[in-house]
Amino acid sequence: MADITDMNTLSHFLPGWISARRAPRDSGAPSSLFSRIEVCPPELWPSSLTFWGRARRWLDRSPWTPAPQRPVNRLVLVKREFRDALKPLESHEAMLLGDRVERARSLRELWHLRAGVYEAMAIELDQPRADAHMARLNRHFPTRAPRSGFAPLNG
């Protein structure tokens, strides 16, 4: 019995395209592009906001916010977690990163140190342990789904 694609005249001009359309596709693991969550930097310092931005932040602030969630205490807690992640590392680069973590004045500065911390952990330990540590560190920063390549950037 003759194959149906052999009877189609387009199959002679576009054989690869037709066979690709007819071939069964496996639904493997989801693409890392779409399953990845983007970790964003935290907001800027209040002094770098406009007057209206500072006023809105002041009005939105709740006096009943528990102490560990206040920004200054939060910075201390996040610094402690960065230090704990660097503790098992013995390289000179890890020691320099620890010093930079100690000098960080904001969560935004710590956000910028994430790549160096991950690199040091992946080199000295292994990548799965570095991924686990980074997942714990990334929970302190805002996240969003990555932008689709098909959506316009201006709105």
ABEGO torsion letter per residue (X at the ends): XBBAAAABAAAAABAAAAAAAABBBBBBBBBAAAABBBBBBBBBBAAABBAAAAAAAAAABBAABBAAABAAAAAAAAAAAAAAAAAABABAAAAAAAAAAAABABAAAAAAAAAAAAAAAAAABBAAAAAAAAAAAAAABBBBBBBBAABBAAX
